[in-house]
């Protein structure tokens, strides 16, 4: 089992729809969770981080964390073609080594 | 500069050559990280520095890979006797203090070994 798992996609949604991206992790002691966006040929850029169970909203983005289910998700409301990218879920392990563990990423395509 | 910078942005090497990749973190950032990203995959951790101390090098794939940060600022990732499987994007990231913080990524160095 991979430490952080994402569906590679592609996930295709029409413009204006809600895109839902999911991630599961194996280390039950993990405390910090991040979503990065990566455009083709570019480096990852931070979208959101979440530490506590529940929802965290920032503009069109909502991160959801459920530690009991070891599940973290990212919702993108009113999806735009410019949101088309690969979304990477990243988790710090519980061993406190500074190692950020990434999933393989989900490719999102927003069609006009 | 405002962000993490890396050089060179692209590097083509013949198999067996040594390469050196440079990372300049955000000013004042204590922690520095190196990752390797293969095509279609997420970044994979290589090594981590806190100031000049290399605290974790568990992700380095072989003893051909070596990283240093002698003055606690700029870091260099060196790959000796490059192999084709070393072809990847090498990403550097930095964070302000220590663990559990947001890591900010540089543009990466795309290495192609022929």
Interface residues (C-beta under 8 A of the other chain):
Chain A: X4 X6 X8 X31 X32 X34 X36 X42 X43 X44 X45 X46 X49 X88 X90 X92 X96 X97 X98 X99 X100 X101 X102 X103 X104 X105
Chain B: X31 X33 X35 X40 X41 X42 X43 X44 X45 X48 X50 X55 X56 X58 X59 X91 X93 X98 X99 X100 X102 X103 X104 X105 X106 X107 X108
